[in-house]
Amino acid sequence: MAKILFVMTGADHWTLADGTEHPTGYWAEEFTAPHQVFTGAGHEITVATPGDVVPTVDRSSLAPEVNGGQEQADRIAAALEAATELKNPVELENVRLDEYDAVFYPGGHGPMEDLAVNDDSARLLTDTLNSGKPLGVVCHAPAALLATERGGGTSPFAGYRLTGFTNTEESQVGLADKAAWLLQDRLVALGAEFSEGQPWAPNVVVDRNLYTGQNPASSGPLANEILPLLK
């Protein structure tokens, strides 16, 4: 049995360019799909958030229209309710990487607010990358990589092939023109080699021990790419 650390946003909003707060959090499918993959194979998950805040689900991610109907939306809501890990997070500040076999970052717009500027997350990301342990990051969660940028504009993720929520997808959800910055643009500026797939279709990119997924539909396939590496 492997132990997997899920690093999740503690934010319940995303501050837009005009200063207004867009209600958000984590995206439900990006937790439930990987959770099902990993726990279904017998592995153990621990959730960590900044300040051990119980993570907030983005209510939009529970709507029938983004889940293929009411039945699937109800299944996802039930899976969240049954996931005791979400109710008992540990402090990200006190996480020890040597206690885990892999690290996984679910997305949602929340990471754009807090993990994008979180030094504890940045240290964990850098240490995980250097350790060779699998590091999975999906959708908006690659925003956390931005916090790894240091003096001179350098990041350990520069030169890595990766993906994340695209400018096209952000435009299609109606937030691109309201955002203070766009994830794809910032990852390119970080020095990453951004791989853009078709909007809303699964797209998983693997470069060394970094595993990234473009959007919610990529979260399950991303977990399945990591699964064979866990013992």
N, C-alpha and C positions, 0 to 999 in steps of 0.2 A: 504494500500500500504506500503510495506516494502522498506527500503533503504539499498542497498547492496554496499559495497565498494569493487571494484576490484583493488587489488594491483598488478602492472605490472612492469616488468623490464624496465629500461631506457637504457640498454646496446644494442649496435648494433653489438657486437662481443663477442666471447668467447676465452680467451687466452689458447692455447694448451700447452702441456708440453715443446715443443721446442721454445715457445715464439711467435709463429705465431698466428695471429688473424683469427679465423674462423667466417665468417659473420653469424649473427644470429639475435635474437630479441625474440619476443613472437611468439608462434605457433598459426596460424590463427584459426583453429578449436577449440582450447582451450579457445578462447575468444568468437567466434561466437555461438558455441553450448550452453554454459551456458547463454550467453546474450539472445538468443532466448527463452530459458526456462524461465528465470526470467522476462524479459520484456513482454513475451507473457502472463504471469500471472498477468500483471499489476504493476510489481514492478519497482523501479527506481534504476539505476546503476550510480555510480560515479567512475571514474578511478583515481587512485593515482599512481604517479611514483616518484622516487627520483629526487628532483629538478624540479618537474612538467615538465619533458622532455616528449615530444610527443613520445609515444612508437613506436618502429620500428618493423614491421612485418618481420619474417623470410621468405624470398622470396621462399625458398624451400617448405614452407607450403601451397603455392598457386599453386603448380604444379598439373596437372591433375592426375599424377600417384599416388599421396598420397591422392587424394580426390575422387577416384572412377570414374574419367573421367572429361572431360572438362566442362560439364554442371554443375556439383557440384562445381568444382573449380571456375567457374564464379559466382555461387550463393554466395559462401563464400567471394569472392572479393567484390561483390556488397554489402554484409552485412557489411563488414568492412568500405566501403566508406560511408554507410548510418549511421554508429554509431558515432554520434556527440561527445559522451563521450570520444572517443579516441583522438579527436582533441583538447579537452579542459581539460586535466588532472589537478588535484590539487596536491599541494606539499605533498608528503608523510610525510615530516618533521612536517607539521602542522595539520595532521589528528587528529580528536577527535573521539574516538571510540563510545562515547555516542550519536553521531549523526547517527549511523548506526545500523541496525538490524542483519547484517551478514557480514562476510568478506570472499572474494574469491580470490585465487591466481592462475591465469592462468600460464602455463609453457612456454616451449621453452627453448633453451639453455641459453638465456639471464640471467635468475636468477642465473645461475652458476657463472656468472661474477660479478654481483653487489649485488643482494639481499642476497647472501650467506655470505656477510660480512657487511651488512647494519644494524647498531644499531637501527635506527628508525623503520625499519621493525621488528627487533627482539623484541622491546618493544611492538609493536602493536600485534604481534603474541602471546606474553606472556599474555598481557592484555586480548586479545580475548579468549584465552584458559581459563583464570581465570574467565572471565565474564559469561561463559556458553553459549554465543552466538555461532551460527553455524560458524565454520571455515572450509572452503573448500580449498584444495590445490591439484593441479593436475600435473602429469608428472614430469618435472624437477623443478617445483616450490617448492617442499619440500626442495630444496637446501637452501631456506630461513631459514629453521629451524636450520641450522647449526650455524647461527649467534646468536642463543639464548644460546649457550654454554658459561658458565662462569667459573670462577676460580675453579679448582678442577675437571674440565671436566664435570660439571653437566649441565643439561638442563631440563626445565619443561616438555619437550616432551619425556624424557627417560621413558621407560616402556609403552609407547603408541603403540598400533597396528596401523600400517600405511603401505602405499605402495607408489611407485613412479616409475620413469623410471628405468628399471632393467639393470643389467650388460649385460644380454643376448641381450636386445634390443639395447643397446649402441654398442655392438659388431656388431649387424646386420646392423646398419647404418654406420659402418666403422670408428667409432670415439673412441672406447674403448682403442685401443692401442696408440692413440694420446693424450688422455686426461691426464691432470695433476692429476686428481682424478676422481673417479666414485661415482655417487650419492648413489647407494645402499650400497656401502662399508662405506661411511661416515655416513649414517643414522644408520647403524648397530653399528658403533663405537660411535655414539651419545647415544646409549642405547635404540633405538627404536626397536620394534619387527616388522621386515620387512616381509610383506606378498607378495610373488611373484606369480603372476598369469601367464597364458599362454602369450607368446609374442604377442603384438598387439591386444589382446582380451580385452574387457571391464573388469575391475576389480576395484571395489569400496570397501574400507574398512572403517568401522565406529567404532570409539572408543570414547565413551562419546560425547563431542561436536566437535571432530576432524573428518572431512570427507576427505578422500584422494582418488585419482584416479591414476591409474598406467601409463596411456598413453593417446594420443589424443582421442582414441575411448572411453575412460572412462569419458571424460569431460561432455558430455550430461547426461549420467546416474548419474554422481556425482551431477550435479545441480538438477536433479529430486529427488535425495535422500534428498536434503536440502529443496526443495520447500515446502513440507508440514509443515515445521517448521516456515514458514514466514506468517505473518498476514498483 
